[in-house]
Amino acid sequence: MTRKHDRLRKKVGKNQMRYPQEAFAEVDVKALGDAPEWMTRAFRNNWYTVMINDNAQTDKGTAIRAMVQNHSDTPIRNHWAEMQNIKNKIFGEEAVAVEYYPAESEMVDDFNIYWMWVFPEGTLPVPINN
């Protein structure tokens, strides 16, 4: 991707985000010529693209790993509420998802990309009680 093309993509993305967020639509992954090998499905609306690996291997077994990026390639405003909303819309309101904050020595933060992992019910301890 050329620098000019990247600037245009970000400008178009920023313009799209001036409008109310639309419903997510599933993307035909097979029709994408340059999709990452790990991506099993994807969703998109006028604000975000969510790329999903339904077979992510963790030390707790298989989980769903979702990559979230807004189309203007900027930090997500109201990050927690937005990620919760995306989780609810794609995986369901009762799904439990986590974000991972690694040791500083293992951190890779080259882009404004956010990751969440969705585990099967009962896999993770949930320490918050009512």
N, CA, C and O atoms as a MOPAC input file, in Angstrom:
PM7 MOZYME 1SCF
protein

 N      0.84800 1    -1.16900 1     0.00000 1
 C      0.00000 1     0.00000 1     0.00000 1
 C      0.89600 1     1.23500 1     0.00000 1
 O      1.81200 1     1.34300 1     0.81500 1
 N      0.63200 1     2.15500 1    -0.90400 1
 C      1.42800 1     3.36600 1    -0.96800 1
 C      1.01900 1     4.32400 1     0.14000 1
 O     -0.06800 1     4.21900 1     0.70700 1
 N      1.89900 1     5.24200 1     0.43000 1
 C      1.62400 1     6.23400 1     1.47300 1
 C      0.40100 1     7.08900 1     1.10500 1
 O     -0.41200 1     7.43200 1     1.96300 1
 N      0.29100 1     7.42100 1    -0.17700 1
 C     -0.85200 1     8.21100 1    -0.64900 1
 C     -2.15900 1     7.43500 1    -0.45800 1
 O     -3.16100 1     7.99400 1    -0.01100 1
 N     -2.13900 1     6.15100 1    -0.79700 1
 C     -3.32400 1     5.30600 1    -0.63800 1
 C     -3.69500 1     5.17900 1     0.83900 1
 O     -4.87600 1     5.20000 1     1.18500 1
 N     -2.70100 1     5.05000 1     1.70400 1
 C     -2.94800 1     4.92600 1     3.14000 1
 C     -3.58500 1     6.20400 1     3.69400 1
 O     -4.52100 1     6.13500 1     4.49100 1
 N     -3.08300 1     7.36400 1     3.27600 1
 C     -3.66700 1     8.64000 1     3.73100 1
 C     -5.11900 1     8.77100 1     3.27200 1
 O     -5.97600 1     9.22500 1     4.03100 1
 N     -5.39100 1     8.37500 1     2.03700 1
 C     -6.74900 1     8.43900 1     1.50700 1
 C     -7.67800 1     7.50200 1     2.28200 1
 O     -8.80900 1     7.86900 1     2.60000 1
 N     -7.19800 1     6.28800 1     2.58700 1
 C     -7.99500 1     5.31700 1     3.34400 1
 C     -8.36600 1     5.88100 1     4.71200 1
 O     -9.51000 1     5.75400 1     5.14800 1
 N     -7.40100 1     6.50200 1     5.38900 1
 C     -7.66000 1     7.07900 1     6.70900 1
 C     -8.64000 1     8.25000 1     6.62700 1
 O     -9.49200 1     8.41300 1     7.50000 1
 N     -8.51700 1     9.06300 1     5.57600 1
 C     -9.41700 1    10.20100 1     5.39200 1
 C    -10.84900 1     9.72100 1     5.16000 1
 O    -11.78800 1    10.25600 1     5.75000 1
 N    -11.01500 1     8.72300 1     4.30900 1
 C    -12.34300 1     8.15800 1     4.05100 1
 C    -12.90800 1     7.55400 1     5.33400 1
 O    -14.08500 1     7.74000 1     5.64300 1
 N    -12.06800 1     6.83000 1     6.08200 1
 C    -12.50500 1     6.22800 1     7.34300 1
 C    -12.95700 1     7.27100 1     8.34700 1
 O    -13.97700 1     7.09500 1     9.01500 1
 N    -12.20800 1     8.34800 1     8.45600 1
 C    -12.57400 1     9.41600 1     9.38800 1
 C    -13.90800 1    10.04000 1     8.98400 1
 O    -14.72800 1    10.36100 1     9.84500 1
 N    -14.12900 1    10.21300 1     7.68900 1
 C    -15.39100 1    10.76200 1     7.19600 1
 C    -16.56000 1     9.82900 1     7.52800 1
 O    -17.62800 1    10.29700 1     7.92200 1
 N    -16.36700 1     8.51500 1     7.37400 1
 C    -17.42600 1     7.54200 1     7.66900 1
 C    -17.84300 1     7.59500 1     9.13300 1
 O    -19.00800 1     7.37000 1     9.46200 1
 N    -16.89000 1     7.89300 1    10.00700 1
 C    -17.16800 1     7.88600 1    11.44100 1
 C    -17.94700 1     9.12700 1    11.90000 1
 O    -18.30000 1     9.23500 1    13.07400 1
 N    -18.21400 1    10.05800 1    10.98500 1
 C    -19.05700 1    11.21500 1    11.33100 1
 C    -20.52300 1    10.81800 1    11.39000 1
 O    -21.34000 1    11.53900 1    11.96300 1
 N    -20.85800 1     9.68200 1    10.80500 1
 C    -22.23700 1     9.21200 1    10.74300 1
 C    -22.49300 1     8.19800 1    11.85500 1
 O    -21.54900 1     7.58000 1    12.34700 1
 N    -23.74800 1     8.01500 1    12.26200 1
 C    -24.05500 1     7.01800 1    13.30200 1
 C    -23.55300 1     5.63200 1    12.89400 1
 O    -23.55200 1     5.26500 1    11.71900 1
 N    -23.13400 1     4.89000 1    13.89400 1
 C    -22.61500 1     3.54700 1    13.64500 1
 C    -23.72100 1     2.63500 1    13.11100 1
 O    -24.81300 1     2.56400 1    13.67400 1
 N    -23.41600 1     1.94600 1    12.01900 1
 C    -24.36300 1     1.02400 1    11.39800 1
 C    -24.19300 1    -0.37200 1    11.98900 1
 O    -23.23500 1    -0.63200 1    12.71700 1
 N    -25.11700 1    -1.26000 1    11.67500 1
 C    -25.03200 1    -2.65400 1    12.12100 1
 C    -23.84800 1    -3.33700 1    11.43700 1
 O    -23.46600 1    -2.97800 1    10.32300 1
 N    -23.27900 1    -4.31700 1    12.11700 1
 C    -22.19600 1    -5.09500 1    11.52200 1
 C    -22.75500 1    -6.03600 1    10.46600 1
 O    -23.83400 1    -6.60500 1    10.63300 1
 N    -22.01300 1    -6.19400 1     9.38500 1
 C    -22.35300 1    -7.15600 1     8.33600 1
 C    -21.18300 1    -8.12500 1     8.20500 1
 O    -20.02300 1    -7.72400 1     8.29200 1
 N    -21.49400 1    -9.39400 1     7.99600 1
 C    -20.43200 1   -10.38600 1     7.83400 1
 C    -19.75900 1   -10.19700 1     6.47900 1
 O    -20.42000 1    -9.93200 1     5.47500 1
 N    -18.44700 1   -10.33500 1     6.46600 1
 C    -17.63400 1   -10.20000 1     5.26000 1
 C    -17.37900 1   -11.58900 1     4.70200 1
 O    -17.12600 1   -12.52400 1     5.46100 1
 N    -17.44200 1   -11.73600 1     3.39100 1
 C    -17.12400 1   -13.00900 1     2.74200 1
 C    -15.60700 1   -13.16000 1     2.70300 1
 O    -14.94900 1   -12.63700 1     1.80400 1
 N    -15.06000 1   -13.87200 1     3.67400 1
 C    -13.61500 1   -14.01700 1     3.81600 1
 C    -13.00300 1   -14.69000 1     2.58900 1
 O    -11.89800 1   -14.33800 1     2.17900 1
 N    -13.70000 1   -15.63800 1     2.01000 1
 C    -13.17200 1   -16.35800 1     0.84600 1
 C    -13.00800 1   -15.44500 1    -0.36100 1
 O    -12.17100 1   -15.70300 1    -1.22600 1
 N    -13.80200 1   -14.37800 1    -0.42300 1
 C    -13.72000 1   -13.45300 1    -1.55200 1
 C    -12.55100 1   -12.47400 1    -1.41200 1
 O    -12.17200 1   -11.81300 1    -2.37900 1
 N    -11.98600 1   -12.38500 1    -0.21300 1
 C    -10.85400 1   -11.48400 1     0.00700 1
 C     -9.58200 1   -12.13800 1    -0.50800 1
 O     -9.27300 1   -13.27300 1    -0.14400 1
 N     -8.86900 1   -11.45200 1    -1.32600 1
 C     -7.64000 1   -12.01600 1    -1.87200 1
 C     -6.45900 1   -11.95200 1    -0.92800 1
 O     -5.53900 1   -12.76300 1    -1.03400 1
 N     -6.46800 1   -11.00200 1    -0.00300 1
 C     -5.30800 1   -10.80000 1     0.86200 1
 C     -5.62700 1   -10.98700 1     2.34300 1
 O     -4.98700 1   -10.37300 1     3.19800 1
 N     -6.60000 1   -11.82000 1     2.64600 1
 C     -6.97900 1   -12.05700 1     4.04300 1
 C     -5.87900 1   -12.83800 1     4.76200 1
 O     -5.26400 1   -13.72400 1     4.17000 1
 N     -5.62800 1   -12.51700 1     6.03200 1
 C     -4.65500 1   -13.30000 1     6.79800 1
 C     -5.08100 1   -14.76400 1     6.86900 1
 O     -6.27200 1   -15.07100 1     6.92000 1
 N     -4.11600 1   -15.64700 1     6.87200 1
 C     -4.39100 1   -17.08600 1     6.89000 1
 C     -5.19700 1   -17.50800 1     8.11400 1
 O     -6.01400 1   -18.42500 1     8.03100 1
 N     -4.97500 1   -16.85400 1     9.23800 1
 C     -5.64200 1   -17.23000 1    10.48400 1
 C     -7.10500 1   -16.79500 1    10.54200 1
 O     -7.86000 1   -17.32200 1    11.35900 1
 N     -7.52600 1   -15.85400 1     9.70300 1
 C     -8.87100 1   -15.28900 1     9.79500 1
 C     -9.92200 1   -16.28200 1     9.30900 1
 O     -9.89300 1   -16.71200 1     8.15600 1
 N    -10.85400 1   -16.64400 1    10.20200 1
 C    -11.92000 1   -17.58000 1     9.84100 1
 C    -13.21500 1   -16.86400 1     9.47300 1
 O    -14.04700 1   -17.41500 1     8.75200 1
 N    -13.38600 1   -15.63800 1     9.96400 1
 C    -14.54700 1   -14.82400 1     9.59600 1
 C    -14.25600 1   -13.37000 1     9.95100 1
 O    -13.30100 1   -13.06900 1    10.66600 1
 N    -15.09300 1   -12.48200 1     9.44000 1
 C    -14.89700 1   -11.05300 1     9.69100 1
 C    -16.23500 1   -10.33300 1     9.60400 1
 O    -17.17400 1   -10.79100 1     8.95200 1
 N    -16.29000 1    -9.19200 1    10.28200 1
 C    -17.46700 1    -8.33300 1    10.26100 1
 C    -16.99900 1    -6.90600 1    10.02800 1
 O    -15.86200 1    -6.54800 1    10.33500 1
 N    -17.90100 1    -6.09900 1     9.47700 1
 C    -17.53600 1    -4.72400 1     9.15900 1
 C    -18.77800 1    -3.84400 1     9.24500 1
 O    -19.88600 1    -4.26800 1     8.91600 1
 N    -18.56800 1    -2.61600 1     9.69400 1
 C    -19.59100 1    -1.58700 1     9.56400 1
 C    -18.89100 1    -0.30500 1     9.13200 1
 O    -17.73200 1    -0.35100 1     8.72000 1
 N    -19.56200 1     0.82400 1     9.21600 1
 C    -18.94100 1     2.05900 1     8.74900 1
 C    -17.88300 1     2.60700 1     9.71000 1
 O    -17.19000 1     3.56500 1     9.36600 1
 N    -17.74300 1     2.03500 1    10.88500 1
 C    -16.72200 1     2.47500 1    11.83300 1
 C    -15.58900 1     1.47300 1    12.01500 1
 O    -14.42900 1     1.87200 1    12.12200 1
 N    -15.90200 1     0.18300 1    12.05100 1
 C    -14.91500 1    -0.82900 1    12.44300 1
 C    -14.85800 1    -2.01800 1    11.49500 1
 O    -15.81900 1    -2.33800 1    10.79500 1
 N    -13.69100 1    -2.66100 1    11.49900 1
 C    -13.52600 1    -3.99100 1    10.92300 1
 C    -13.10800 1    -4.90700 1    12.06600 1
 O    -12.22500 1    -4.56400 1    12.85200 1
 N    -13.74100 1    -6.06800 1    12.15800 1
 C    -13.41900 1    -7.06300 1    13.18400 1
 C    -13.03400 1    -8.34800 1    12.46400 1
 O    -13.85700 1    -8.95500 1    11.77800 1
 N    -11.77500 1    -8.75900 1    12.62400 1
 C    -11.27500 1    -9.98700 1    12.01100 1
 C    -11.16800 1   -11.04800 1    13.09900 1
 O    -10.63600 1   -10.78100 1    14.17600 1
 N    -11.66800 1   -12.24200 1    12.82600 1
 C    -11.82400 1   -13.26200 1    13.86500 1
 C    -11.08900 1   -14.54200 1    13.51400 1
 O    -11.11900 1   -15.01200 1    12.37600 1
 N    -10.42200 1   -15.09800 1    14.53000 1
 C     -9.84000 1   -16.43900 1    14.45800 1
 C    -10.62100 1   -17.28800 1    15.45600 1
 O    -10.48400 1   -17.10700 1    16.66600 1
 N    -11.43100 1   -18.20300 1    14.96300 1
 C    -12.24800 1   -19.05500 1    15.83400 1
 C    -11.46200 1   -20.20000 1    16.45600 1
 O    -12.00700 1   -20.95100 1    17.26400 1
 N    -10.19700 1   -20.34500 1    16.09500 1
 C     -9.39400 1   -21.48500 1    16.54900 1
 C     -8.09400 1   -21.05400 1    17.21200 1
 O     -7.07800 1   -21.73500 1    17.07400 1
 N     -8.10900 1   -19.93900 1    17.92500 1
 C     -6.89800 1   -19.44900 1    18.58100 1
 C     -6.52400 1   -20.38000 1    19.73400 1
 O     -7.34500 1   -20.65700 1    20.60800 1
 N     -5.30200 1   -20.85000 1    19.73000 1
 C     -4.83500 1   -21.75800 1    20.77500 1
 C     -4.23300 1   -20.96400 1    21.93100 1
 O     -3.38200 1   -20.09800 1    21.72600 1
 N     -4.68200 1   -21.26700 1    23.14100 1
 C     -4.16500 1   -20.63000 1    24.34900 1
 C     -3.81400 1   -21.72100 1    25.35200 1
 O     -4.09400 1   -22.89600 1    25.11800 1
 N     -3.20200 1   -21.33600 1    26.46700 1
 C     -2.90200 1   -22.34500 1    27.48900 1
 C     -4.16300 1   -22.78000 1    28.23400 1
 O     -4.09800 1   -23.67100 1    29.08100 1
 N     -5.30200 1   -22.17100 1    27.93500 1
 C     -6.59300 1   -22.58400 1    28.50300 1
 C     -7.44100 1   -23.32100 1    27.46800 1
 O     -8.62700 1   -23.56100 1    27.69300 1
 N     -6.83800 1   -23.67800 1    26.33800 1
 C     -7.57100 1   -24.36000 1    25.27600 1
 C     -7.86000 1   -23.42200 1    24.11800 1
 O     -7.20700 1   -22.39000 1    23.96300 1
 N     -8.82600 1   -23.78200 1    23.32100 1
 C     -9.17900 1   -22.98800 1    22.14900 1
 C    -10.08300 1   -21.82800 1    22.54700 1
 O    -11.00400 1   -21.98500 1    23.35000 1
 N     -9.80700 1   -20.66700 1    21.97600 1
 C    -10.61300 1   -19.47300 1    22.22000 1
 C    -10.86800 1   -18.78400 1    20.88300 1
 O    -10.30600 1   -19.16200 1    19.85600 1
 N    -11.70200 1   -17.79300 1    20.91500 1
 C    -11.93200 1   -16.94100 1    19.75100 1
 C    -11.09700 1   -15.68100 1    19.95700 1
 O    -11.19800 1   -15.02500 1    20.99400 1
 N    -10.27700 1   -15.34700 1    18.97200 1
 C     -9.47200 1   -14.12200 1    19.04300 1
 C    -10.01900 1   -13.14900 1    18.00300 1
 O    -10.14400 1   -13.49200 1    16.82800 1
 N    -10.34100 1   -11.94200 1    18.44000 1
 C    -10.90100 1   -10.93700 1    17.53900 1
 C    -10.01500 1    -9.69900 1    17.51800 1
 O     -9.66200 1    -9.14900 1    18.56100 1
 N     -9.66500 1    -9.27400 1    16.31600 1
 C     -8.89700 1    -8.05500 1    16.10500 1
 C     -9.86700 1    -6.95300 1    15.70800 1
 O    -10.67100 1    -7.13200 1    14.79300 1
 N     -9.79700 1    -5.81800 1    16.38500 1
 C    -10.70900 1    -4.70500 1    16.12300 1
 C     -9.88800 1    -3.48600 1    15.71900 1
 O     -8.91800 1    -3.12300 1    16.38400 1
 N    -10.29600 1    -2.86200 1    14.61600 1
 C     -9.62700 1    -1.63600 1    14.17000 1
 C    -10.67200 1    -0.69700 1    13.58900 1
 O    -11.55900 1    -1.11600 1    12.84600 1
 N    -10.55200 1     0.58900 1    13.94000 1
 C    -11.48200 1     1.53000 1    13.31300 1
 C    -10.91500 1     1.96700 1    11.97000 1
 O     -9.71400 1     1.85200 1    11.72900 1
 N    -11.78000 1     2.46600 1    11.10200 1
 C    -11.38500 1     2.74500 1     9.72900 1
 C    -10.51300 1     3.98100 1     9.57200 1
 O     -9.88600 1     4.16200 1     8.52800 1
 N    -10.45900 1     4.83400 1    10.58800 1
 C     -9.58100 1     6.00200 1    10.50700 1
 C     -8.19900 1     5.70000 1    11.07800 1
 O     -7.32400 1     6.56600 1    11.08400 1
 N     -8.00100 1     4.46100 1    11.56300 1
 C     -6.71800 1     4.02500 1    12.11900 1
 C     -6.25800 1     4.94300 1    13.25400 1
 O     -5.08700 1     5.31000 1    13.34200 1
 N     -7.20000 1     5.29900 1    14.11100 1
 C     -6.90800 1     6.13100 1    15.27500 1
 C     -7.31400 1     5.36400 1    16.53200 1
 O     -8.03400 1     4.37000 1    16.43400 1
 N     -6.87000 1     5.80100 1    17.70500 1
 C     -7.30900 1     5.12700 1    18.92800 1
 C     -8.83200 1     5.14200 1    19.03800 1
 O     -9.48700 1     6.09300 1    18.61200 1
 N     -9.37900 1     4.08900 1    19.60800 1
 C    -10.82800 1     3.98300 1    19.77100 1
 C    -11.26300 1     4.87600 1    20.93100 1
 O    -10.78900 1     4.72600 1    22.05700 1
 N    -12.16900 1     5.80600 1    20.63900 1
 C    -12.71700 1     6.67000 1    21.68900 1
 C    -13.65000 1     5.84700 1    22.56700 1
 O    -14.30300 1     4.91800 1    22.09400 1
 N    -13.70700 1     6.19300 1    23.83900 1
 C    -14.54400 1     5.45400 1    24.78900 1
 C    -14.25800 1     3.95900 1    24.67100 1
 O    -15.17100 1     3.14100 1    24.55800 1
 N    -12.99600 1     3.63100 1    24.69900 1
 C    -12.48800 1     2.29400 1    24.39500 1
 C    -13.27200 1     1.17100 1    25.05400 1
 O    -13.71700 1     0.25000 1    24.36900 1
 N    -13.45200 1     1.22600 1    26.37800 1
 C    -14.10700 1     0.11300 1    27.07000 1
 C    -15.53600 1    -0.06700 1    26.57700 1
 O    -15.94200 1    -1.18600 1    26.26100 1
 N    -16.30100 1     1.01200 1    26.50700 1
 C    -17.70000 1     0.92000 1    26.07700 1
 C    -17.80500 1     0.44800 1    24.62900 1
 O    -18.70100 1    -0.32800 1    24.29400 1
 N    -16.90600 1     0.90500 1    23.77800 1
 C    -16.93700 1     0.49200 1    22.37200 1
 C    -16.60400 1    -0.99100 1    22.22300 1
 O    -17.27100 1    -1.70300 1    21.47200 1
 N    -15.58400 1    -1.45600 1    22.92800 1
 C    -15.22200 1    -2.87800 1    22.84100 1
 C    -16.34700 1    -3.74600 1    23.40900 1
 O    -16.63200 1    -4.81500 1    22.87100 1
 N    -16.98500 1    -3.29500 1    24.48700 1
 C    -18.12500 1    -4.02600 1    25.05300 1
 C    -19.26100 1    -4.09800 1    24.03400 1
 O    -19.87900 1    -5.14900 1    23.86600 1
 N    -19.53600 1    -2.99300 1    23.36000 1
 C    -20.59500 1    -2.95800 1    22.35500 1
 C    -20.27600 1    -3.89600 1    21.18900 1
 O    -21.15100 1    -4.62700 1    20.72400 1
 N    -19.04400 1    -3.87800 1    20.72300 1
 C    -18.63500 1    -4.76400 1    19.62500 1
 C    -18.77300 1    -6.22100 1    20.05400 1
 O    -19.28500 1    -7.04900 1    19.30000 1
 N    -18.31500 1    -6.53400 1    21.26800 1
 C    -18.45000 1    -7.89700 1    21.80200 1
 C    -19.91200 1    -8.31900 1    21.82800 1
 O    -20.25100 1    -9.42200 1    21.40000 1
 N    -20.76800 1    -7.45300 1    22.32400 1
 C    -22.20000 1    -7.76900 1    22.40300 1
 C    -22.81000 1    -8.00000 1    21.03000 1
 O    -23.57700 1    -8.94500 1    20.84500 1
 N    -22.48100 1    -7.15600 1    20.07400 1
 C    -23.08600 1    -7.24200 1    18.74200 1
 C    -22.63500 1    -8.48700 1    17.98400 1
 O    -23.42600 1    -9.08600 1    17.25600 1
 N    -21.39000 1    -8.87700 1    18.14600 1
 C    -20.85800 1    -9.99500 1    17.35200 1
 C    -20.92900 1   -11.32600 1    18.09000 1
 O    -21.27100 1   -12.34500 1    17.48900 1
 N    -20.61300 1   -11.33500 1    19.38200 1
 C    -20.52900 1   -12.59600 1    20.12600 1
 C    -21.69100 1   -12.81800 1    21.08800 1
 O    -21.85700 1   -13.92000 1    21.61000 1
 N    -22.49100 1   -11.79100 1    21.32600 1
 C    -23.63600 1   -11.91400 1    22.21500 1
 C    -23.40600 1   -11.23300 1    23.55300 1
 O    -22.27700 1   -11.13800 1    24.03300 1
 N    -24.48700 1   -10.76400 1    24.14100 1
 C    -24.41000 1   -10.02200 1    25.39700 1
 C    -23.91400 1   -10.86000 1    26.56000 1
 O    -23.33700 1   -10.31000 1    27.49800 1
 N    -24.11500 1   -12.16200 1    26.53400 1
 C    -23.69600 1   -13.01300 1    27.64700 1
 C    -22.31300 1   -13.62700 1    27.44900 1
 O    -21.83200 1   -14.34900 1    28.32200 1
 N    -21.67100 1   -13.35600 1    26.32500 1
 C    -20.30400 1   -13.84600 1    26.10500 1
 C    -19.34800 1   -13.07500 1    27.01800 1
 O    -19.54700 1   -11.88900 1    27.28100 1
 N    -18.30700 1   -13.76500 1    27.49900 1
 C    -17.27800 1   -13.13700 1    28.32000 1
 C    -16.02100 1   -13.01900 1    27.47200 1
 O    -15.53200 1   -14.00900 1    26.92700 1
 N    -15.50500 1   -11.80100 1    27.36500 1
 C    -14.28800 1   -11.56100 1    26.59200 1
 C    -13.28500 1   -10.82500 1    27.47000 1
 O    -13.66300 1   -10.13600 1    28.41800 1
 N    -12.02100 1   -10.97300 1    27.15000 1
 C    -10.96500 1   -10.28800 1    27.88500 1
 C    -10.00600 1    -9.63500 1    26.90300 1
 O     -9.86700 1   -10.07000 1    25.76000 1
 N     -9.34500 1    -8.57200 1    27.37700 1
 C     -8.22000 1    -7.98900 1    26.66500 1
 C     -6.97500 1    -8.39500 1    27.43600 1
 O     -7.02900 1    -8.62600 1    28.64400 1
 N     -5.87600 1    -8.47800 1    26.74300 1
 C     -4.62800 1    -8.94400 1    27.33200 1
 C     -3.64400 1    -7.78600 1    27.37600 1
 O     -3.39800 1    -7.14000 1    26.35800 1
 N     -3.09100 1    -7.52300 1    28.53000 1
 C     -2.09000 1    -6.48500 1    28.70000 1
 C     -0.77500 1    -7.16800 1    29.06200 1
 O     -0.58100 1    -7.55400 1    30.21400 1
 N      0.13600 1    -7.32300 1    28.09500 1
 C      1.36100 1    -8.10000 1    28.30700 1
 C      2.40200 1    -7.35000 1    29.13800 1
 O      2.26800 1    -6.16000 1    29.42600 1
 N      3.43600 1    -8.09200 1    29.50700 1
 C      4.60000 1    -7.46100 1    30.12200 1
 C      5.15600 1    -6.44600 1    29.12200 1
 O      5.09000 1    -6.66600 1    27.91300 1
 N      5.69100 1    -5.36400 1    29.61200 1
 C      6.21700 1    -4.31000 1    28.73300 1
 C      7.24300 1    -4.86400 1    27.74900 1
 O      7.30100 1    -4.42600 1    26.60000 1
 N      8.04900 1    -5.82100 1    28.19300 1
 C      9.08100 1    -6.40300 1    27.32700 1
 C      8.50200 1    -7.22600 1    26.17900 1
 O      9.20300 1    -7.49600 1    25.20400 1
 N      7.23400 1    -7.62700 1    26.27700 1
 C      6.59100 1    -8.43500 1    25.23300 1
 C      5.59500 1    -7.63300 1    24.40000 1
 O      4.95900 1    -8.17800 1    23.49800 1
 N      5.45800 1    -6.34800 1    24.69700 1
 C      4.42900 1    -5.55300 1    24.03600 1
 C      4.79200 1    -5.21500 1    22.59500 1
 O      5.92400 1    -4.84200 1    22.29000 1
 N      3.80800 1    -5.35500 1    21.72400 1
 C      3.90000 1    -4.91800 1    20.33500 1
 C      2.71800 1    -3.99000 1    20.11800 1
 O      1.56600 1    -4.41100 1    20.22000 1
 N      3.00000 1    -2.72900 1    19.82100 1
 C      1.93300 1    -1.74100 1    19.67800 1
 C      2.23600 1    -0.84500 1    18.48600 1
 O      2.41300 1     0.36400 1    18.63400 1
 N      2.29500 1    -1.45100 1    17.30000 1
 C      2.66000 1    -0.71700 1    16.09600 1
 C      1.49000 1     0.01700 1    15.45800 1
 O      1.69500 1     0.97700 1    14.71500 1
 N      0.27700 1    -0.41700 1    15.73500 1
 C     -0.90400 1     0.12700 1    15.07600 1
 C     -2.01200 1     0.32700 1    16.10400 1
 O     -1.92400 1    -0.17500 1    17.22400 1
 N     -3.03100 1     1.04400 1    15.73100 1
 C     -4.20500 1     1.21500 1    16.59000 1
 C     -5.14400 1     0.04000 1    16.38200 1
 O     -6.23000 1     0.17400 1    15.81900 1
 N     -4.69400 1    -1.11200 1    16.84900 1
 C     -5.44400 1    -2.36200 1    16.73600 1
 C     -5.68300 1    -2.88100 1    18.14900 1
 O     -4.79000 1    -2.84600 1    18.99500 1
 N     -6.88400 1    -3.35700 1    18.38900 1
 C     -7.26500 1    -3.88000 1    19.69900 1
 C     -7.64000 1    -5.34800 1    19.54700 1
 O     -8.20800 1    -5.75000 1    18.53200 1
 N     -7.32100 1    -6.13800 1    20.55600 1
 C     -7.59200 1    -7.57500 1    20.52300 1
 C     -8.45700 1    -7.96700 1    21.70200 1
 O     -8.27000 1    -7.46500 1    22.81100 1
 N     -9.40400 1    -8.86100 1    21.46700 1
 C    -10.15800 1    -9.45900 1    22.56800 1
 C    -10.20600 1   -10.96100 1    22.34500 1
 O    -10.21000 1   -11.43900 1    21.21100 1
 N    -10.24300 1   -11.68900 1    23.44200 1
 C    -10.36500 1   -13.14800 1    23.40400 1
 C    -11.68100 1   -13.52200 1    24.05600 1
 O    -12.00900 1   -13.04400 1    25.14200 1
 N    -12.42500 1   -14.37500 1    23.38700 1
 C    -13.70300 1   -14.86900 1    23.90200 1
 C    -13.50800 1   -16.34600 1    24.21300 1
 O    -13.18300 1   -17.13600 1    23.32700 1
 N    -13.70800 1   -16.71400 1    25.47300 1
 C    -13.49800 1   -18.09400 1    25.91500 1
 C    -14.83400 1   -18.78300 1    26.15400 1
 O    -15.83300 1   -18.12500 1    26.44500 1
 N    -14.85300 1   -20.10700 1    26.03200 1
 C    -16.08000 1   -20.84300 1    26.36600 1
 C    -16.45500 1   -20.59600 1    27.83100 1
 O    -15.58400 1   -20.37200 1    28.67200 1
 N    -17.72400 1   -20.63900 1    28.11900 1
 C    -18.21600 1   -20.41000 1    29.47700 1
 C    -17.53100 1   -21.35300 1    30.46400 1
 O    -17.38800 1   -22.54700 1    30.20100 1
 N    -17.11300 1   -20.80400 1    31.59500 1
 C    -16.48300 1   -21.60100 1    32.63900 1
 C    -14.98700 1   -21.78800 1    32.47900 1
 O    -14.35800 1   -22.40300 1    33.34000 1
 N    -14.39300 1   -21.27800 1    31.40500 1
 C    -12.95500 1   -21.45100 1    31.18300 1
 C    -12.13600 1   -20.52300 1    32.05700 1
 O    -11.11100 1   -20.92600 1    32.60600 1
 N    -12.57800 1   -19.29300 1    32.18900 1
 C    -11.82600 1   -18.29900 1    32.94800 1
 C    -12.47500 1   -18.04300 1    34.29400 1
 O    -13.70200 1   -18.04300 1    34.40200 1
 N    -11.66600 1   -17.82600 1    35.32300 1
 C    -12.25600 1   -17.41100 1    36.59200 1
 C    -12.71100 1   -15.96100 1    36.46700 1
 O    -11.97200 1   -15.11500 1    35.96300 1
 N    -13.90500 1   -15.68000 1    36.91700 1
 C    -14.40200 1   -14.30700 1    36.90100 1
 C    -14.45300 1   -13.84800 1    38.35400 1
 O    -15.32500 1   -14.27600 1    39.11000 1
 N    -13.50700 1   -12.96200 1    38.75400 1
 C    -13.36400 1   -12.62000 1    40.16800 1
 C    -14.36300 1   -11.59700 1    40.69400 1
 O    -14.34900 1   -11.29100 1    41.88600 1
 N    -15.21400 1   -11.07000 1    39.85100 1
 C    -16.13600 1   -10.03200 1    40.30200 1
 C    -17.47800 1   -10.66100 1    40.65100 1
 O    -18.11700 1   -11.29100 1    39.80800 1
 N    -17.89300 1   -10.48800 1    41.88400 1
 C    -19.19000 1   -11.00600 1    42.33900 1
 C    -20.12100 1    -9.84400 1    42.63400 1
 O    -19.67400 1    -8.74700 1    42.96800 1
 N    -21.40600 1   -10.08800 1    42.51000 1
 C    -22.39100 1    -9.03500 1    42.82100 1
 C    -22.42700 1    -8.77000 1    44.30300 1
 O    -23.19000 1    -7.92000 1    44.76000 1

